[in-house]
Amino acid sequence: MGSSNGLGFGWRNTNVIKIGTSYDVTSHLTARARYSRSSQPVASTETFLNILAPGVVQDQATLGATGKTDAKTSFGLFYGHAFKTTISDNNSIPAAFGGGDANVHLAEDVVGASLGKQF
């Protein structure tokens, strides 16, 4: 599946540009933001197998913050959003599987929290 000439998902290498910033709101609170844009890893001719793993997202943004309650304890929160991307192809489903179009899309939201303690 994953060899150069294998069936695989047809994913290509991507180029990614990221920009981010960090800002100390106070001595106990740091805010962060990031945006990234990548080239498309999935060719429109490869939509059929990518129904199983539609890794087609190209634009993502995150916001987060880290707070310190004391010198040895910190907590963090973040939210990330991957903006919806759709890849379409005509007749990408082989006739043996019924034929037709396999259009794939993906958008994601993620929330995270952390607690840090130095010993």
Sequence and secondary structure as in RCSB ss.txt:
>XXXX:A:sequence
MGSSNGLGFGWRNTNVIKIGTSYDVTSHLTARARYSRSSQPVASTETFLNILAPGVVQDQATLGATGKTDAKTSF
GLFYGHAFKTTISDNNSIPAAFGGGDANVHLAEDVVGASLGKQF
>XXXX:A:secstr
  STTSSS  B    EEEEEEEEEEETTEEEEEEEEEE  SB GGGTTGGGSS     EEEEEEEEEEEETTEEE
EEEEEEEEEEEE  TT S GGGT     EEEEEEEEEEEEEE  
